[in-house]
Amino acid sequence: MEAPTDMESNMIVEIDLQRSESVRRIWPFFRDRRIEAYGGLTKRFLDDKY
């Protein structure tokens, strides 16, 4: 199943959690990411003055 590229859509998919865990162990990018470090990406200025 593939979502259309020319319009918004919602899809419900099944995720193999065991495979996801295997991929995380193989790819250190997914295993070692620090989600809390991405908070500044949504702010215009990183300091609280503005």
PDB file of N, CA, C and O in Angstrom:
ATOM      1  N   MET A   1       0.848  -1.175   0.000  1.00  0.00           N
ATOM      2  CA  MET A   1       0.000   0.000   0.000  1.00  0.00           C
ATOM      3  C   MET A   1       0.896   1.241   0.000  1.00  0.00           C
ATOM      4  O   MET A   1       1.903   1.299   0.706  1.00  0.00           O
ATOM      5  N   GLU A   2       0.513   2.213  -0.793  1.00  0.00           N
ATOM      6  CA  GLU A   2       1.301   3.433  -0.913  1.00  0.00           C
ATOM      7  C   GLU A   2       0.366   4.634  -0.897  1.00  0.00           C
ATOM      8  O   GLU A   2      -0.682   4.629  -1.543  1.00  0.00           O
ATOM      9  N   ALA A   3       0.758   5.663  -0.152  1.00  0.00           N
ATOM     10  CA  ALA A   3      -0.056   6.879  -0.059  1.00  0.00           C
ATOM     11  C   ALA A   3       0.102   7.699  -1.336  1.00  0.00           C
ATOM     12  O   ALA A   3       1.169   7.692  -1.950  1.00  0.00           O
ATOM     13  N   PRO A   4      -0.951   8.401  -1.738  1.00  0.00           N
ATOM     14  CA  PRO A   4      -0.837   9.259  -2.916  1.00  0.00           C
ATOM     15  C   PRO A   4       0.116  10.422  -2.646  1.00  0.00           C
ATOM     16  O   PRO A   4       0.229  10.880  -1.509  1.00  0.00           O
ATOM     17  N   THR A   5       0.789  10.893  -3.670  1.00  0.00           N
ATOM     18  CA  THR A   5       1.758  11.977  -3.521  1.00  0.00           C
ATOM     19  C   THR A   5       1.157  13.346  -3.780  1.00  0.00           C
ATOM     20  O   THR A   5       1.803  14.359  -3.514  1.00  0.00           O
ATOM     21  N   ASP A   6      -0.057  13.400  -4.291  1.00  0.00           N
ATOM     22  CA  ASP A   6      -0.641  14.681  -4.673  1.00  0.00           C
ATOM     23  C   ASP A   6      -1.736  15.165  -3.730  1.00  0.00           C
ATOM     24  O   ASP A   6      -2.389  16.168  -4.016  1.00  0.00           O
ATOM     25  N   MET A   7      -1.949  14.470  -2.609  1.00  0.00           N
ATOM     26  CA  MET A   7      -2.969  14.883  -1.651  1.00  0.00           C
ATOM     27  C   MET A   7      -2.655  14.308  -0.275  1.00  0.00           C
ATOM     28  O   MET A   7      -1.901  13.342  -0.153  1.00  0.00           O
ATOM     29  N   GLU A   8      -3.239  14.908   0.756  1.00  0.00           N
ATOM     30  CA  GLU A   8      -3.048  14.398   2.116  1.00  0.00           C
ATOM     31  C   GLU A   8      -3.819  13.101   2.282  1.00  0.00           C
ATOM     32  O   GLU A   8      -4.851  12.890   1.646  1.00  0.00           O
ATOM     33  N   SER A   9      -3.304  12.238   3.143  1.00  0.00           N
ATOM     34  CA  SER A   9      -3.997  10.983   3.403  1.00  0.00           C
ATOM     35  C   SER A   9      -3.596  10.441   4.764  1.00  0.00           C
ATOM     36  O   SER A   9      -2.568  10.829   5.319  1.00  0.00           O
ATOM     37  N   ASN A  10      -4.389   9.567   5.284  1.00  0.00           N
ATOM     38  CA  ASN A  10      -4.104   8.854   6.527  1.00  0.00           C
ATOM     39  C   ASN A  10      -3.974   7.381   6.200  1.00  0.00           C
ATOM     40  O   ASN A  10      -4.723   6.842   5.385  1.00  0.00           O
ATOM     41  N   MET A  11      -3.013   6.737   6.845  1.00  0.00           N
ATOM     42  CA  MET A  11      -2.827   5.307   6.617  1.00  0.00           C
ATOM     43  C   MET A  11      -2.689   4.611   7.961  1.00  0.00           C
ATOM     44  O   MET A  11      -2.092   5.146   8.895  1.00  0.00           O
ATOM     45  N   ILE A  12      -3.234   3.449   8.041  1.00  0.00           N
ATOM     46  CA  ILE A  12      -3.060   2.596   9.213  1.00  0.00           C
ATOM     47  C   ILE A  12      -2.205   1.421   8.763  1.00  0.00           C
ATOM     48  O   ILE A  12      -2.564   0.687   7.842  1.00  0.00           O
ATOM     49  N   VAL A  13      -1.070   1.257   9.427  1.00  0.00           N
ATOM     50  CA  VAL A  13      -0.135   0.201   9.039  1.00  0.00           C
ATOM     51  C   VAL A  13       0.251  -0.623  10.262  1.00  0.00           C
ATOM     52  O   VAL A  13       0.182  -0.147  11.395  1.00  0.00           O
ATOM     53  N   GLU A  14       0.648  -1.838  10.020  1.00  0.00           N
ATOM     54  CA  GLU A  14       1.145  -2.695  11.090  1.00  0.00           C
ATOM     55  C   GLU A  14       2.658  -2.543  11.162  1.00  0.00           C
ATOM     56  O   GLU A  14       3.334  -2.472  10.136  1.00  0.00           O
ATOM     57  N   ILE A  15       3.178  -2.495  12.374  1.00  0.00           N
ATOM     58  CA  ILE A  15       4.620  -2.363  12.579  1.00  0.00           C
ATOM     59  C   ILE A  15       5.118  -3.607  13.297  1.00  0.00           C
ATOM     60  O   ILE A  15       4.571  -4.000  14.328  1.00  0.00           O
ATOM     61  N   ASP A  16       6.138  -4.210  12.759  1.00  0.00           N
ATOM     62  CA  ASP A  16       6.763  -5.369  13.379  1.00  0.00           C
ATOM     63  C   ASP A  16       7.741  -4.856  14.437  1.00  0.00           C
ATOM     64  O   ASP A  16       8.841  -4.416  14.103  1.00  0.00           O
ATOM     65  N   LEU A  17       7.348  -4.909  15.700  1.00  0.00           N
ATOM     66  CA  LEU A  17       8.162  -4.340  16.770  1.00  0.00           C
ATOM     67  C   LEU A  17       9.491  -5.064  16.939  1.00  0.00           C
ATOM     68  O   LEU A  17      10.488  -4.447  17.314  1.00  0.00           O
ATOM     69  N   GLN A  18       9.516  -6.355  16.669  1.00  0.00           N
ATOM     70  CA  GLN A  18      10.778  -7.083  16.786  1.00  0.00           C
ATOM     71  C   GLN A  18      11.762  -6.635  15.707  1.00  0.00           C
ATOM     72  O   GLN A  18      12.953  -6.482  15.973  1.00  0.00           O
ATOM     73  N   ARG A  19      11.267  -6.428  14.504  1.00  0.00           N
ATOM     74  CA  ARG A  19      12.140  -5.948  13.422  1.00  0.00           C
ATOM     75  C   ARG A  19      12.626  -4.533  13.735  1.00  0.00           C
ATOM     76  O   ARG A  19      13.786  -4.206  13.483  1.00  0.00           O
ATOM     77  N   SER A  20      11.754  -3.702  14.277  1.00  0.00           N
ATOM     78  CA  SER A  20      12.158  -2.349  14.645  1.00  0.00           C
ATOM     79  C   SER A  20      13.294  -2.372  15.656  1.00  0.00           C
ATOM     80  O   SER A  20      14.241  -1.594  15.546  1.00  0.00           O
ATOM     81  N   GLU A  21      13.206  -3.242  16.623  1.00  0.00           N
ATOM     82  CA  GLU A  21      14.269  -3.364  17.629  1.00  0.00           C
ATOM     83  C   GLU A  21      15.567  -3.824  16.980  1.00  0.00           C
ATOM     84  O   GLU A  21      16.640  -3.331  17.327  1.00  0.00           O
ATOM     85  N   SER A  22      15.481  -4.761  16.044  1.00  0.00           N
ATOM     86  CA  SER A  22      16.680  -5.233  15.341  1.00  0.00           C
ATOM     87  C   SER A  22      17.333  -4.102  14.556  1.00  0.00           C
ATOM     88  O   SER A  22      18.554  -3.951  14.581  1.00  0.00           O
ATOM     89  N   VAL A  23      16.533  -3.315  13.865  1.00  0.00           N
ATOM     90  CA  VAL A  23      17.069  -2.200  13.078  1.00  0.00           C
ATOM     91  C   VAL A  23      17.720  -1.176  13.991  1.00  0.00           C
ATOM     92  O   VAL A  23      18.764  -0.627  13.640  1.00  0.00           O
ATOM     93  N   ARG A  24      17.143  -0.904  15.137  1.00  0.00           N
ATOM     94  CA  ARG A  24      17.743   0.052  16.077  1.00  0.00           C
ATOM     95  C   ARG A  24      19.101  -0.422  16.566  1.00  0.00           C
ATOM     96  O   ARG A  24      20.007   0.384  16.778  1.00  0.00           O
ATOM     97  N   ARG A  25      19.241  -1.717  16.742  1.00  0.00           N
ATOM     98  CA  ARG A  25      20.534  -2.251  17.194  1.00  0.00           C
ATOM     99  C   ARG A  25      21.592  -2.182  16.095  1.00  0.00           C
ATOM    100  O   ARG A  25      22.774  -1.994  16.381  1.00  0.00           O
ATOM    101  N   ILE A  26      21.167  -2.333  14.836  1.00  0.00           N
ATOM    102  CA  ILE A  26      22.101  -2.303  13.715  1.00  0.00           C
ATOM    103  C   ILE A  26      22.506  -0.876  13.377  1.00  0.00           C
ATOM    104  O   ILE A  26      23.675  -0.616  13.094  1.00  0.00           O
ATOM    105  N   TRP A  27      21.550   0.056  13.405  1.00  0.00           N
ATOM    106  CA  TRP A  27      21.805   1.455  13.040  1.00  0.00           C
ATOM    107  C   TRP A  27      21.957   2.289  14.299  1.00  0.00           C
ATOM    108  O   TRP A  27      20.950   2.636  14.917  1.00  0.00           O
ATOM    109  N   PRO A  28      23.168   2.621  14.700  1.00  0.00           N
ATOM    110  CA  PRO A  28      23.376   3.399  15.936  1.00  0.00           C
ATOM    111  C   PRO A  28      22.683   4.756  15.908  1.00  0.00           C
ATOM    112  O   PRO A  28      22.388   5.314  16.965  1.00  0.00           O
ATOM    113  N   PHE A  29      22.414   5.306  14.708  1.00  0.00           N
ATOM    114  CA  PHE A  29      21.723   6.592  14.623  1.00  0.00           C
ATOM    115  C   PHE A  29      20.397   6.534  15.368  1.00  0.00           C
ATOM    116  O   PHE A  29      20.063   7.464  16.101  1.00  0.00           O
ATOM    117  N   PHE A  30      19.649   5.476  15.196  1.00  0.00           N
ATOM    118  CA  PHE A  30      18.358   5.343  15.867  1.00  0.00           C
ATOM    119  C   PHE A  30      18.533   4.985  17.341  1.00  0.00           C
ATOM    120  O   PHE A  30      17.757   5.436  18.183  1.00  0.00           O
ATOM    121  N   ARG A  31      19.529   4.193  17.653  1.00  0.00           N
ATOM    122  CA  ARG A  31      19.729   3.752  19.029  1.00  0.00           C
ATOM    123  C   ARG A  31      20.214   4.874  19.928  1.00  0.00           C
ATOM    124  O   ARG A  31      19.795   4.969  21.082  1.00  0.00           O
ATOM    125  N   ASP A  32      21.112   5.743  19.404  1.00  0.00           N
ATOM    126  CA  ASP A  32      21.775   6.738  20.229  1.00  0.00           C
ATOM    127  C   ASP A  32      21.176   8.138  20.133  1.00  0.00           C
ATOM    128  O   ASP A  32      21.748   9.081  20.681  1.00  0.00           O
ATOM    129  N   ARG A  33      20.063   8.298  19.468  1.00  0.00           N
ATOM    130  CA  ARG A  33      19.513   9.647  19.302  1.00  0.00           C
ATOM    131  C   ARG A  33      19.043  10.216  20.638  1.00  0.00           C
ATOM    132  O   ARG A  33      18.636   9.475  21.533  1.00  0.00           O
ATOM    133  N   ARG A  34      19.103  11.521  20.758  1.00  0.00           N
ATOM    134  CA  ARG A  34      18.679  12.217  21.970  1.00  0.00           C
ATOM    135  C   ARG A  34      17.522  13.129  21.591  1.00  0.00           C
ATOM    136  O   ARG A  34      17.735  14.274  21.194  1.00  0.00           O
ATOM    137  N   ILE A  35      16.327  12.639  21.708  1.00  0.00           N
ATOM    138  CA  ILE A  35      15.138  13.367  21.285  1.00  0.00           C
ATOM    139  C   ILE A  35      15.019  14.704  22.010  1.00  0.00           C
ATOM    140  O   ILE A  35      14.567  15.684  21.417  1.00  0.00           O
ATOM    141  N   GLU A  36      15.410  14.765  23.266  1.00  0.00           N
ATOM    142  CA  GLU A  36      15.286  16.014  24.026  1.00  0.00           C
ATOM    143  C   GLU A  36      16.170  17.118  23.443  1.00  0.00           C
ATOM    144  O   GLU A  36      15.928  18.298  23.697  1.00  0.00           O
ATOM    145  N   ALA A  37      17.174  16.756  22.677  1.00  0.00           N
ATOM    146  CA  ALA A  37      18.063  17.751  22.083  1.00  0.00           C
ATOM    147  C   ALA A  37      17.434  18.461  20.882  1.00  0.00           C
ATOM    148  O   ALA A  37      17.972  19.470  20.426  1.00  0.00           O
ATOM    149  N   TYR A  38      16.322  17.967  20.361  1.00  0.00           N
ATOM    150  CA  TYR A  38      15.689  18.548  19.179  1.00  0.00           C
ATOM    151  C   TYR A  38      14.696  19.652  19.506  1.00  0.00           C
ATOM    152  O   TYR A  38      14.154  20.265  18.586  1.00  0.00           O
ATOM    153  N   GLY A  39      14.440  19.925  20.752  1.00  0.00           N
ATOM    154  CA  GLY A  39      13.449  20.925  21.143  1.00  0.00           C
ATOM    155  C   GLY A  39      13.710  22.302  20.571  1.00  0.00           C
ATOM    156  O   GLY A  39      12.764  23.015  20.236  1.00  0.00           O
ATOM    157  N   GLY A  40      14.967  22.696  20.449  1.00  0.00           N
ATOM    158  CA  GLY A  40      15.312  24.005  19.927  1.00  0.00           C
ATOM    159  C   GLY A  40      14.992  24.189  18.446  1.00  0.00           C
ATOM    160  O   GLY A  40      14.937  25.322  17.969  1.00  0.00           O
ATOM    161  N   LEU A  41      14.784  23.115  17.722  1.00  0.00           N
ATOM    162  CA  LEU A  41      14.492  23.227  16.297  1.00  0.00           C
ATOM    163  C   LEU A  41      13.171  23.938  16.025  1.00  0.00           C
ATOM    164  O   LEU A  41      12.986  24.514  14.953  1.00  0.00           O
ATOM    165  N   THR A  42      12.268  23.903  16.971  1.00  0.00           N
ATOM    166  CA  THR A  42      10.954  24.513  16.764  1.00  0.00           C
ATOM    167  C   THR A  42      10.889  25.958  17.238  1.00  0.00           C
ATOM    168  O   THR A  42       9.854  26.608  17.090  1.00  0.00           O
ATOM    169  N   LYS A  43      11.985  26.475  17.810  1.00  0.00           N
ATOM    170  CA  LYS A  43      12.000  27.839  18.318  1.00  0.00           C
ATOM    171  C   LYS A  43      12.759  28.749  17.363  1.00  0.00           C
ATOM    172  O   LYS A  43      13.729  28.334  16.729  1.00  0.00           O
ATOM    173  N   ARG A  44      12.313  29.967  17.272  1.00  0.00           N
ATOM    174  CA  ARG A  44      13.007  30.930  16.405  1.00  0.00           C
ATOM    175  C   ARG A  44      14.348  31.335  17.016  1.00  0.00           C
ATOM    176  O   ARG A  44      15.354  31.422  16.311  1.00  0.00           O
ATOM    177  N   PHE A  45      14.359  31.579  18.312  1.00  0.00           N
ATOM    178  CA  PHE A  45      15.586  31.931  19.029  1.00  0.00           C
ATOM    179  C   PHE A  45      15.773  30.900  20.138  1.00  0.00           C
ATOM    180  O   PHE A  45      14.810  30.502  20.794  1.00  0.00           O
ATOM    181  N   LEU A  46      17.001  30.478  20.340  1.00  0.00           N
ATOM    182  CA  LEU A  46      17.255  29.459  21.347  1.00  0.00           C
ATOM    183  C   LEU A  46      17.268  30.005  22.758  1.00  0.00           C
ATOM    184  O   LEU A  46      17.040  29.256  23.707  1.00  0.00           O
ATOM    185  N   ASP A  47      17.530  31.290  22.921  1.00  0.00           N
ATOM    186  CA  ASP A  47      17.490  31.825  24.282  1.00  0.00           C
ATOM    187  C   ASP A  47      16.091  32.382  24.559  1.00  0.00           C
ATOM    188  O   ASP A  47      15.348  32.682  23.625  1.00  0.00           O
ATOM    189  N   ASP A  48      15.736  32.519  25.814  1.00  0.00           N
ATOM    190  CA  ASP A  48      14.387  32.905  26.215  1.00  0.00           C
ATOM    191  C   ASP A  48      14.149  34.413  26.206  1.00  0.00           C
ATOM    192  O   ASP A  48      13.069  34.847  26.606  1.00  0.00           O
ATOM    193  N   LYS A  49      15.089  35.214  25.776  1.00  0.00           N
ATOM    194  CA  LYS A  49      14.924  36.665  25.795  1.00  0.00           C
ATOM    195  C   LYS A  49      13.856  37.124  24.815  1.00  0.00           C
ATOM    196  O   LYS A  49      13.194  38.129  25.074  1.00  0.00           O
ATOM    197  N   TYR A  50      13.665  36.437  23.714  1.00  0.00           N
ATOM    198  CA  TYR A  50      12.771  36.891  22.658  1.00  0.00           C
ATOM    199  C   TYR A  50      11.471  36.183  22.764  1.00  0.00           C
ATOM    200  O   TYR A  50      10.570  36.424  21.961  1.00  0.00           O
TER     201      TYR A  50
END
